[in-house]
Each structure stands twice: as structure tokens, then as C-alpha cells.
């Protein structure tokens, strides 16, 4: 969760069009090739669909990152945040947007990242990659331990067709240099969490996903990072959380330099995540505009793509054309 205080007035935002003459990012080498589709699920959530070619032709696979689809109100975006808000999941809505994943990557355990994961893991049998805190929380919700993969950062996991690299990261900080619900778990809670305050941050990760023969993509769930852990990741696409405060020193230029100035930069976690995905994304104040300006100043060669909920994007983050 990025916002920790009352928010300013929100305004509608039209997604930025991808420049037609911008070069596509280069594909990484691999054992085959993948047809990749990205769909933004709002906040820092993504659905990545992989259609394999070659010997794996016809095999379609889905990877999710921080899939928070239910998007229930807590008062966060009206200035009346209630940490006692009960957790709940709209199961049909979640399945419609999330599909049937084989892997779910969780950057941290705040509700706007984890809330729908227990249901998805139980319903689909998906493997969940996350911190020890994520492990203990999911066990308390009845998820089978065999589905859970605990990571710390530095792991490089091969899923036969794509690779998931894990990086240690950091949670966003508000204007008071703090954030909501810090803390970690080293054992399952006595009872499964019931409210948003019951879900601690539990350390923060970032994930780099590299499909065979396709560009790599970095997924962040919060607007701070471990500079030394990110150095050398060099993703082709970078889904970067927008900062809502100035507490992190030179966040954008330091981050882009550490990542090698990715060819495509996609701002995330800038939307009001208590509005349904059926409505257009709405930005909070000027944070998104400020982020875009700083990316252009720090990495002018990067192509900026401001996503929306309706568009399916190809491997280079250009909108896919509907099939006739």
C-alpha cells in the first residue's frame, strides 16, 4: 500500500499512447519463444499470459503479480481510512480477471496486494512465491504448504518456458517516513486475518519475469528499492510504483540508473484501487504527472506507457489489436 494519509482531489487520466517510431525492446535468449500478453489489474497487479511456440506450442500459461481485483472500500481515498475494514473477496470477479494461474508472485502482504491470493491459491492450486510472512498468512487461510515458495531475494527460478528472478526491495514511505502496518511473521497467526490491519507488510520483493525468446519485465509493488539488489537486473520493461511522497532521495533517477534505463517504463500503483476495474483508472493528485516528468528527464530514451484496465498489451507493451 502506497497511500498512508488523506489524498488530494483525483482526476481522470487518459493512458499515454505508445510512440509508433520507438524501438521495441530486444528479446532475451531462451530455449524457445513465447507469445506474451500483459493485462494491468490495477494497483501493482498484472496478469501475464504466455502462449508457447515450438515444442511447447498450444500450451497456455498464466502468471499473476499482486492480483487485487475485489477492490473494496476502506475510506483510504476519501480521507477516512478505517484499518478495521473487513477483508472480503468477490470470487466470480476474481476468477474472471485472473483466469487460472500456475504461478502467483506476491511483492508483500498488505491487503491491496494479497487479499485475493488465498482464494486463488485454493481454487486453482497455483504456486505462490513470496516472503516468509506471505507463507504464514496463506497457511492460516488453509493454503497447502506444498504450493508455497518462500524467497528472500536473489533466487532465480526456472519454470520451463520462463524464469522468475527475485530481488529484495523496500516498501514505500509516506511524508512522515513511515508506512502502514509494518512487521513480519515467523509463524502462522492464531487465526486467519480478518481486517486490513491484520495483514502486515512482511518485507517487500520485486520480480523479474523473462519468458523464453521475449523481453523481460520487472514488477514492483512499492515505491522504494534496494539499489544494490536492483543493480544488474536490466529489465527490458519496468513496471514501477509511483511515489506519493518525497521521502526517498531521488527515487526515479536512482532507480532508472540501477536498472540500466529500461527501454519501456510503465507506472503502476497510481490509481484509486477502491474503484472497480469496470471504471476507468483515476489518478490521485499530481503524483503520476510528476513521475512521468521525472522519467522523461532521467531516461529520455525510455518509452513511457501509462496503462489502463481494458487494454491487452503485447510483449513490447504496445496495445494488441483485436482479432477480427
N, C-alpha and C positions, 0 to 999 in steps of 0.2 A: 504494500500500500504506500503510495507516494504522499497523499494529502493527509495532514495531521491537524488542520485547523480550518476555520471557515474559509470558503472560497469566494473569489470575486465573481462578478457577473459573467455568465457564459454566453458565447456567441456561436452561431452555426459556422461550420467550416466546409469549404469545398475542397476535395482532395486535389493535390497538385498533379498536373498531367506530366507523364514521363516525356522527356525530350526525345524526339524522333531520331536526332543525329548523335545521341550519346552512345558510346560503345557499350556493348553488352559485356559483363564480366566474363573472364576466362573460366572455363570449366576445369576442375581438378581432375587429375588422372584417377582411374579406378579400374575395377575388373570388368566393367560393362558400362551401360549408360542408363540413366533414369529419366523419365518424363515427370517433371515436378510441378505441382500446383500448390500455391500458398493461399490460404484464406485467413484474414485477420479476424479474430474472435473478440476484439476489443481488449482494453487494458493492455497486458503484455501477452495475451493469448494468441496462439496460432495453430492452425490445422495444416499439416504438410502431407499431401497425398503423393505417393510415389508409384508410378507405373513403370515397371521394369521392362527392359528390352533384352535382346539376346537370349541366353539360356533361361532367363527368368521371365520371358515375355508372358504377359497375361496375368502376372502376379501383382495385385494392387495392395499397397500397404499405407497405413496412416500413422503418422507421428504427431502427437499433440504437445504443446508447450503451454503451461499455465491456463488450462481451459476453464475460464469462469464465464458461464453462459447465463446462469439464473439471474444474476444482477438485481438482487433485491434491495430495497431502500434501507439505509441506516441513518439518514439525515446528514451524511458527510458533506454532500454538495449543497445543502441549504443552510449550513452553519449550525445545525442542531444534532451533531453526531451522537448516537446512542450506542455505547460499546456493549450494552446488554441485548442488542438486536439478535434474535434467534436465527441460527443457521437453517437454511432450507434449500432444497434442490427441486427444480422443475424437470422431472425425469424425461418426459417426452421431448421437451425443448432441447435439453442437453443432448439426447441421442440424435435429434435431427441435425444439430450443428456439428457434433463431434464425431459422428459416424462410429466405426468400430476400430479403435486404435490398437496397435500392437505395443506401442511404447508411449508413455506419458512422462514428460520431463517437467519437474516442479522446481522453480527457482527458489521459493521459500514458502512458508506455511501460513502467511496471512490469508484471510478468507477470500480476498479478491484474486487469489492465485490457486488456492487449494479446495475451496468449498465444494466444487462438483467432482473432484477427483475420487473420493471414496465410492460414490455411486458408480462412476465409470469403471473403476478398477474391479468392483464386484460384478458389474453387469457384463463386462467384456473379457475379463481375465487379463487385461493389459499389464505389461510390466511397467512399474513406476520407478523412475530414477529420481532420487532426492537426498536430502540430508538425513542424519540420524533422527532429527526431530520429525521430519516428514514420515519416516518409518514408524516411529512410535505413535504418532497421531493416527496413521492409517491402520495400524494394528488395533487401536482402540475402537475403530469403526468396523472391525471384522474383516479387513482385507488380509488374504493369505500371505504369510511371510515369504513364501516362495515366489511371489510376484514382485517383491520389493528389492531394489538395488540401492544400497547406501553408498554414497560417494562424498568426497571431500573437496575435490578439485585436483586436476592432474590426470584423471583417468581418461583413457582413450578406448572406447567400447565399439567393437565390430559387430554389426548386425547383418552381415552378409547382404550387401547392397547399399548400405550407408553406414557411416561412422559417426558416433556421438562423442565429442570431446568435452570434458567438464572443466570449467575454470572456477576457482574461488573468486567470489565477488563480495560486494558490500551493499547494505540497504541504504536507501535514500535518507537524507536528513532534512528536517524542517528548519524554519528560521531560528529555532532555539537549539539547533544542533542535536536534536534527538529524534526519535520516531516512536510510533505506536507499537505497543506490545513486544518489547524486546525479550530475549530469553531463549533458552534451548531446553530440550528434554533429553534425559538419558534413560528413561523408562516410560512405558505407556502410562497415560494419565489414568486415574482410578475409574473415571467414567469418560465416555466419549464427549468431546467438546460440544457445547450446546449454543454458545453465543460467539460473536466475532471476537470478543475479548479473550475467549478460551484458546485462541489459536495464536501462539507466539511466532515471532519471525523465524527463529530457529536456524540462523545463519542463511546466507544468500549465495546462490550459484548463478553461473551463466553457462549456456550450452552452445556449442558449435556443431551443427549438423552438416555433414558432407555426403550427399548422395553420389553414387558411382557415376562418373562422367558428367557431373553437373556442378554448378557453382556452390560454394559453401555458404552457410548462413549462421550468423551469431545471434542468439536470442538473450536479451537482458530483461530482468524483471524488476529492476530498481535502478535509480539514477545515481549510483556511485559504483566504484570498481576498485579492484586491486591491480594497480598499474603493473606490477611485476608479474602477476599471473596472466594478464592480458597480452603482455609483450610477446610477439611472435605468433599470435593466433591468426592474424592476417586473413580475416574472412573476406569473401567477395561481396556479401551482403551483410549489413549490420542493422539489426532491429534494436534500436537504442531507446531506453526510457528517458522521457523528458523530465528535467528537474523542475520542481515547483518552488525552489528556494535557492539562494546563492551560497549556501553553507560549504559546498565542496569547491575547493580552489580550482579555477579554470577547468571545470568539468569537461566541457566539449572539446577544446583543443588538446588537452592532455589525453583524453580517451581516443580521439581520432589518430593522434600520433602513435599511441601504443598499439593500435590496431593496424597501422600501416596505411591509413587513409583509404578506407574501403571504397570500391567502385560505386556502390549503392548504399545509401543511408536511409533508413526507414524509422521515423519517430513513432514511438508507442507510449502507452500509459499516459496519454494526454487527454483522454476522453472521459466524460461523465459516465462511469461504469455502473450507475444506477438507473440509466435509461435503457430500455430494451434494444436488442440488436435489430429489431424491425424498424427502428427510427434512425435517422442519420446521426453519425457521431457529432457530439458537441464538445468543443474545446473549453477549457477553463481559463479565463483571463487571457493573458498575453504570453504564457509560458511556451506554447508551441511556436508562436511567431518569433520569440526570442531565440529559441533553439534553432529554427531554420536559418535565421540570420547568422548565428554563430557557426553553424556547419558550413555555410557558404564562405564565411571569412577564413575558417581554419582549413578547409579542404575544398577549394573551388572546383576541382575536377570530379568530385563525387556527385552522382546523380541523386537528388532527393525525391523520395516517393512518399507522399502523405497518404496512408491507406484509408479505405472505407470498408464497411462491413459487407457490402454486396459484391465486391469485385473479386474474381478469382484471378490470381497473378501467376505468370509462368516462372520458370527457373531464374529469369533475369529480372523479376519483379516488374514486368510490363503486363498490363491487363491482357488476359486471354480473350480471344474473340469467340463469341458464342458459336457452337457448332450448328450449321444450317439444318 
